Amino acid sequence: MSTESSLRESLDNKYKAIKVQGEFVRKLKSSHASKSEYDEAVKVLRDLKLERAELQIELKAVLSHECNGGNGFNGMSRETFREAAVKSLRKRMFYTHSEKSVAEFYEFGPPGCFIKQNILDIWRQNFALQELVVVVAAFLDVNMITYKLQFDMIHECS
């Protein structure tokens, strides 16, 4: 199996070859070259694109392998890393399970609110203010079963 760096280099070379071949095809088309010559150039371009796709798949497999058991996540699998991250975020109160909820509802803790506010501020600076986008806030849509359980629980308590 190839290494990540060699695959990236091959992919870069393939992109360059595709660009050159694409320019050649456009030149043939604009100069009204013979159909057979044009078709041959297009076939070469398609083959280059297929080779590029194969390289991309191979690179994706190499990167996936590294994340799942190789060097990524300090040698942990994705699931182990996810569990450790969730445990750490809950422990540090980034988010908590809502006490008012039957299921599926979470609330941000103080650090989570701070990060959410920073993300919204950055988004507003980069999109809303610069491009004059209108900002609209919406509520979270929940499934009907959870909604009915919440509704029944609230009415039972009243």
Secondary structure, DSSP 8 states (H G I E B T S, - for coil): ---HHHHHHHHHHHHHHHHHHHHHHHHHHHTT--HHHHHHHHHHHHHHHHHHHHHHHHHHHHHHHHHHTSSGGGG--HHHHHHHHHHHHHHTTSEEE-TT-SSS-EEE-HHHHHHHHHHHHHHIIIIIITTT-----------HHHHHHHHHHHHHH-
